[in-house]
Amino acid sequence: MNFQLDLIKDKVEFFEAASLQELEKKINTQIENNKAIMLRVKSVSHQTAVAEGRILYSAVVHFAAEA
């Protein structure tokens, strides 16, 4: 049996929350999870939108393998 592992080089994740604190907590949790597979934050993009009278915070985080 031949067993081969491929490394994840890039990963993009999307987050949304009703508050900035909740969004930050979700992102920080995922940063810690991705450290286990040797990925670090390469860039972060965030946006705020108003939908049905509510504010929605969202972010896109690009993780990349350590150089």
OpenMM code with the backbone's topology and positions (N, CA, C; nanometers):
from openmm import Vec3, app, unit

residues = "MET ASN PHE GLN LEU ASP LEU ILE LYS ASP LYS VAL GLU PHE PHE GLU ALA ALA SER LEU GLN GLU LEU GLU LYS LYS ILE ASN THR GLN ILE GLU ASN ASN LYS ALA ILE MET LEU ARG VAL LYS SER VAL SER HIS GLN THR ALA VAL ALA GLU GLY ARG ILE LEU TYR SER ALA VAL VAL HIS PHE ALA ALA GLU ALA".split()
positions = [
    Vec3(0.0848, -0.1176, 0.0000),
    Vec3(0.0000, 0.0000, 0.0000),
    Vec3(0.0892, 0.1238, 0.0000),
    Vec3(0.0603, 0.2164, -0.0881),
    Vec3(0.1359, 0.3405, -0.0997),
    Vec3(0.0607, 0.4515, -0.0273),
    Vec3(0.1269, 0.5182, 0.0655),
    Vec3(0.0635, 0.6232, 0.1452),
    Vec3(0.1376, 0.7538, 0.1202),
    Vec3(0.0658, 0.8570, 0.0752),
    Vec3(0.1297, 0.9835, 0.0427),
    Vec3(0.0515, 1.0984, 0.1065),
    Vec3(0.1245, 1.1910, 0.1672),
    Vec3(0.0639, 1.3088, 0.2281),
    Vec3(0.0960, 1.4319, 0.1448),
    Vec3(-0.0024, 1.5162, 0.1243),
    Vec3(0.0184, 1.6438, 0.0567),
    Vec3(-0.0004, 1.7548, 0.1585),
    Vec3(0.0862, 1.8530, 0.1528),
    Vec3(0.0758, 1.9670, 0.2437),
    Vec3(-0.0228, 2.0694, 0.1905),
    Vec3(-0.0967, 2.1293, 0.2807),
    Vec3(-0.1843, 2.2407, 0.2439),
    Vec3(-0.0976, 2.3652, 0.2388),
    Vec3(-0.0974, 2.4324, 0.1245),
    Vec3(-0.0132, 2.5505, 0.1086),
    Vec3(-0.0913, 2.6794, 0.1288),
    Vec3(-0.2161, 2.6793, 0.0873),
    Vec3(-0.3025, 2.7968, 0.1014),
    Vec3(-0.4422, 2.7528, 0.1423),
    Vec3(-0.5051, 2.8380, 0.2220),
    Vec3(-0.6403, 2.8084, 0.2693),
    Vec3(-0.7097, 2.9421, 0.2931),
    Vec3(-0.8320, 2.9555, 0.2440),
    Vec3(-0.9099, 3.0782, 0.2641),
    Vec3(-1.0344, 3.0406, 0.3428),
    Vec3(-1.0596, 3.1157, 0.4498),
    Vec3(-1.1768, 3.0887, 0.5328),
    Vec3(-1.2605, 3.2147, 0.5476),
    Vec3(-1.3910, 3.1958, 0.5579),
    Vec3(-1.4863, 3.3055, 0.5684),
    Vec3(-1.5544, 3.3002, 0.7043),
    Vec3(-1.5736, 3.4159, 0.7649),
    Vec3(-1.6358, 3.4251, 0.8967),
    Vec3(-1.7417, 3.5346, 0.8955),
    Vec3(-1.8452, 3.5162, 0.9778),
    Vec3(-1.9436, 3.6221, 0.9968),
    Vec3(-1.9951, 3.6158, 1.1399),
    Vec3(-2.0353, 3.7335, 1.1910),
    Vec3(-2.0834, 3.7407, 1.3290),
    Vec3(-2.1679, 3.8664, 1.3453),
    Vec3(-2.2413, 3.8702, 1.4551),
    Vec3(-2.3274, 3.9844, 1.4854),
    Vec3(-2.2532, 4.0948, 1.5596),
    Vec3(-2.1327, 4.0653, 1.6109),
    Vec3(-2.0537, 4.1669, 1.6809),
    Vec3(-1.9063, 4.1501, 1.6463),
    Vec3(-1.8319, 4.2577, 1.6615),
    Vec3(-1.6886, 4.2512, 1.6343),
    Vec3(-1.6171, 4.1570, 1.7299),
    Vec3(-1.6593, 4.1554, 1.8552),
    Vec3(-1.5967, 4.0682, 1.9541),
    Vec3(-1.6159, 3.9210, 1.9174),
    Vec3(-1.7356, 3.8867, 1.8731),
    Vec3(-1.7652, 3.7489, 1.8338),
    Vec3(-1.6844, 3.7113, 1.7086),
    Vec3(-1.6733, 3.8026, 1.6145),
    Vec3(-1.5963, 3.7783, 1.4929),
    Vec3(-1.4486, 3.7565, 1.5261),
    Vec3(-1.3948, 3.8418, 1.6125),
    Vec3(-1.2555, 3.8288, 1.6531),
    Vec3(-1.2307, 3.6949, 1.7227),
    Vec3(-1.3237, 3.6518, 1.8061),
    Vec3(-1.3092, 3.5253, 1.8773),
    Vec3(-1.3077, 3.4077, 1.7794),
    Vec3(-1.3962, 3.4105, 1.6796),
    Vec3(-1.4002, 3.3040, 1.5797),
    Vec3(-1.2698, 3.2971, 1.5008),
    Vec3(-1.2198, 3.4133, 1.4613),
    Vec3(-1.0956, 3.4177, 1.3832),
    Vec3(-0.9782, 3.3687, 1.4670),
    Vec3(-0.9683, 3.4149, 1.5914),
    Vec3(-0.8580, 3.3725, 1.6787),
    Vec3(-0.8597, 3.2228, 1.7050),
    Vec3(-0.9772, 3.1656, 1.7207),
    Vec3(-0.9895, 3.0214, 1.7402),
    Vec3(-0.9366, 2.9463, 1.6181),
    Vec3(-0.9727, 2.9951, 1.4995),
    Vec3(-0.9283, 2.9274, 1.3782),
    Vec3(-0.7793, 2.9478, 1.3526),
    Vec3(-0.7253, 3.0608, 1.3929),
    Vec3(-0.5811, 3.0830, 1.3818),
    Vec3(-0.5070, 2.9780, 1.4640),
    Vec3(-0.5528, 2.9538, 1.5851),
    Vec3(-0.4901, 2.8523, 1.6707),
    Vec3(-0.5025, 2.7131, 1.6094),
    Vec3(-0.6191, 2.6815, 1.5513),
    Vec3(-0.6386, 2.5510, 1.4878),
    Vec3(-0.5443, 2.5329, 1.3691),
    Vec3(-0.5262, 2.6381, 1.2904),
    Vec3(-0.4429, 2.6286, 1.1710),
    Vec3(-0.2936, 2.6268, 1.2025),
    Vec3(-0.2564, 2.6730, 1.3202),
    Vec3(-0.1155, 2.6625, 1.3610),
    Vec3(-0.0735, 2.5162, 1.3688),
    Vec3(-0.1675, 2.4287, 1.4036),
    Vec3(-0.1374, 2.2857, 1.4148),
    Vec3(-0.0996, 2.2250, 1.2801),
    Vec3(-0.1489, 2.2816, 1.1718),
    Vec3(-0.1126, 2.2318, 1.0386),
    Vec3(-0.0165, 2.3286, 0.9696),
    Vec3(0.0525, 2.4067, 1.0497),
    Vec3(0.1602, 2.4964, 1.0075),
    Vec3(0.1166, 2.6012, 0.9046),
    Vec3(-0.0016, 2.6572, 0.9249),
    Vec3(-0.0496, 2.7677, 0.8421),
    Vec3(-0.0525, 2.8939, 0.9258),
    Vec3(-0.0125, 3.0037, 0.8661),
    Vec3(-0.0141, 3.1338, 0.9328),
    Vec3(-0.0981, 3.2304, 0.8528),
    Vec3(-0.1433, 3.3369, 0.9149),
    Vec3(-0.2254, 3.4377, 0.8483),
    Vec3(-0.1405, 3.5142, 0.7476),
    Vec3(-0.1880, 3.5190, 0.6254),
    Vec3(-0.1210, 3.5947, 0.5207),
    Vec3(-0.1899, 3.7295, 0.5007),
    Vec3(-0.3242, 3.7289, 0.5033),
    Vec3(-0.3973, 3.8551, 0.4909),
    Vec3(-0.5375, 3.8401, 0.5495),
    Vec3(-0.5948, 3.9547, 0.5857),
    Vec3(-0.7301, 3.9597, 0.6407),
    Vec3(-0.8044, 4.0731, 0.5722),
    Vec3(-0.9256, 4.0453, 0.5311),
    Vec3(-1.0118, 4.1472, 0.4725),
    Vec3(-1.1441, 4.1426, 0.5483),
    Vec3(-1.1982, 4.2575, 0.5820),
    Vec3(-1.3230, 4.2572, 0.6586),
    Vec3(-1.4220, 4.3566, 0.5998),
    Vec3(-1.5482, 4.3363, 0.6345),
    Vec3(-1.6551, 4.4196, 0.5812),
    Vec3(-1.7699, 4.4242, 0.6816),
    Vec3(-1.8409, 4.5361, 0.6788),
    Vec3(-1.9604, 4.5522, 0.7613),
    Vec3(-2.0784, 4.5784, 0.6685),
    Vec3(-2.1891, 4.5122, 0.6942),
    Vec3(-2.3089, 4.5306, 0.6127),
    Vec3(-2.4301, 4.5454, 0.7035),
    Vec3(-2.5308, 4.6147, 0.6527),
    Vec3(-2.6572, 4.6282, 0.7249),
    Vec3(-2.7617, 4.5509, 0.6464),
    Vec3(-2.8214, 4.4512, 0.7115),
    Vec3(-2.9236, 4.3685, 0.6487),
    Vec3(-3.0429, 4.3597, 0.7420),
    Vec3(-3.1580, 4.3981, 0.6935),
    Vec3(-3.2818, 4.3939, 0.7717),
    Vec3(-3.2672, 4.4683, 0.9038),
    Vec3(-3.1997, 4.5826, 0.9009),
    Vec3(-3.1820, 4.6636, 1.0203),
    Vec3(-3.0782, 4.6128, 1.1182),
    Vec3(-3.0074, 4.5076, 1.0842),
    Vec3(-2.9038, 4.4516, 1.1711),
    Vec3(-2.7673, 4.4700, 1.1069),
    Vec3(-2.6670, 4.4893, 1.1896),
    Vec3(-2.5303, 4.5010, 1.1407),
    Vec3(-2.4685, 4.3616, 1.1390),
    Vec3(-2.4078, 4.3281, 1.0268),
    Vec3(-2.3412, 4.1991, 1.0126),
    Vec3(-2.1949, 4.2246, 0.9800),
    Vec3(-2.1069, 4.1642, 1.0578),
    Vec3(-1.9631, 4.1773, 1.0382),
    Vec3(-1.9133, 4.0497, 0.9722),
    Vec3(-1.8292, 4.0650, 0.8709),
    Vec3(-1.7735, 3.9480, 0.8037),
    Vec3(-1.6248, 3.9699, 0.7770),
    Vec3(-1.5546, 3.8591, 0.7586),
    Vec3(-1.4111, 3.8655, 0.7319),
    Vec3(-1.3707, 3.7462, 0.6468),
    Vec3(-1.2672, 3.7698, 0.5681),
    Vec3(-1.2036, 3.6649, 0.4901),
    Vec3(-1.0588, 3.6600, 0.5357),
    Vec3(-1.0133, 3.5412, 0.5754),
    Vec3(-0.8762, 3.5260, 0.6226),
    Vec3(-0.8050, 3.4274, 0.5297),
    Vec3(-0.6919, 3.4730, 0.4756),
    Vec3(-0.6098, 3.3885, 0.3891),
    Vec3(-0.4950, 3.3338, 0.4721),
    Vec3(-0.4902, 3.2022, 0.4839),
    Vec3(-0.3823, 3.1356, 0.5560),
    Vec3(-0.2852, 3.0783, 0.4525),
    Vec3(-0.1561, 3.0829, 0.4839),
    Vec3(-0.0546, 3.0279, 0.3948),
    Vec3(0.0487, 2.9523, 0.4756),
    Vec3(0.1131, 2.8573, 0.4088),
    Vec3(0.2162, 2.7777, 0.4745),
    Vec3(0.3347, 2.8651, 0.5109),
    Vec3(0.4010, 2.8287, 0.6190),
    Vec3(0.5197, 2.9024, 0.6608),
    Vec3(0.6299, 2.8832, 0.5586),
    Vec3(0.7040, 2.9884, 0.5348),
    Vec3(0.8122, 2.9809, 0.4361),
    Vec3(0.9354, 2.9158, 0.4933),
] * unit.nanometer
topology = app.Topology()
chain = topology.addChain("A")
for resn in residues:
    res = topology.addResidue(resn, chain)
    for name in ("N", "CA", "C"):
        topology.addAtom(name, app.Element.getBySymbol(name[0]), res)
